[in-house]
């Protein structure tokens, strides 16, 4: 993947500004920022719930599966 320098980023910014306009870019930025903050808060909430669930559960007791019984009848 090619590295983008300062000039390339400025050219991309100017093109985006010409396409969308300054007023539209502010609303896009606000929407994107709100989505990112909502995502971060949901991830944090999910982690906290997982930690609560892990700490509240007692360690599960592992039961051994019954061993299969060998057939007593052997073919003659």
C-alpha positions as CSV (number, residue, x, y, z in Angstrom):
1,X,0.0,0.0,0.0
2,X,1.5,3.3,-1.0
3,X,2.3,5.9,1.7
4,X,0.4,9.1,1.5
5,X,2.4,12.3,2.1
6,X,1.3,15.7,3.1
7,X,0.7,16.9,-0.4
8,X,-1.4,13.9,-1.4
9,X,-3.6,14.4,1.7
10,X,-4.1,18.1,1.0
11,X,-5.1,17.3,-2.6
12,X,-7.6,14.7,-1.4
13,X,-9.0,17.2,1.2
14,X,-9.5,19.9,-1.5
15,X,-11.3,17.4,-3.8
16,X,-13.6,16.3,-1.0
17,X,-14.2,19.9,-0.1
18,X,-15.2,20.7,-3.7
19,X,-17.5,17.7,-3.9
20,X,-19.3,18.0,-0.6
21,X,-19.0,21.6,0.3
22,X,-18.0,23.1,3.7
23,X,-21.4,23.0,5.3
24,X,-22.0,19.4,4.4
25,X,-18.5,18.3,5.7
26,X,-19.3,19.7,9.2
27,X,-22.5,17.6,9.4
28,X,-20.6,14.5,8.1
29,X,-17.9,15.1,10.7
30,X,-20.5,15.4,13.5
31,X,-22.3,12.3,12.4
32,X,-19.1,10.3,12.2
33,X,-17.9,11.6,15.6
34,X,-21.2,10.6,17.2
35,X,-21.0,7.2,15.7
36,X,-17.5,6.6,16.9
37,X,-18.3,7.7,20.4
38,X,-21.4,5.5,20.5
39,X,-19.4,2.6,19.3
40,X,-16.7,3.2,22.0
41,X,-19.3,3.4,24.8
42,X,-21.0,0.2,23.6
43,X,-17.7,-1.6,23.5
44,X,-16.9,-0.4,27.1
45,X,-20.4,-1.5,28.3
46,X,-19.9,-4.9,26.7
47,X,-16.5,-5.4,28.4
48,X,-17.9,-4.4,31.8
49,X,-20.8,-6.8,31.4
50,X,-18.5,-9.7,30.4
51,X,-16.3,-9.0,33.4
52,X,-19.3,-8.9,35.7
53,X,-20.6,-12.2,34.3
54,X,-17.1,-13.8,34.6
55,X,-16.7,-12.7,38.2
56,X,-20.2,-13.6,39.4
57,X,-20.1,-17.2,38.0
58,X,-18.6,-19.9,40.1
59,X,-16.1,-22.1,38.4
60,X,-17.9,-24.7,36.4
61,X,-17.4,-28.3,37.7
62,X,-16.1,-30.5,35.0
63,X,-17.8,-33.9,34.9
64,X,-16.1,-36.8,33.3
65,X,-18.0,-38.5,30.6
66,X,-19.0,-42.1,31.4
67,X,-16.6,-44.6,30.0
68,X,-18.1,-46.9,27.4
69,X,-18.6,-50.5,28.6
70,X,-16.9,-53.2,26.7
71,X,-19.0,-55.9,25.3
72,X,-18.9,-59.0,27.5
73,X,-20.0,-61.2,24.7
74,X,-17.1,-62.2,22.5
75,X,-17.8,-63.9,19.2
76,X,-16.7,-67.5,19.1
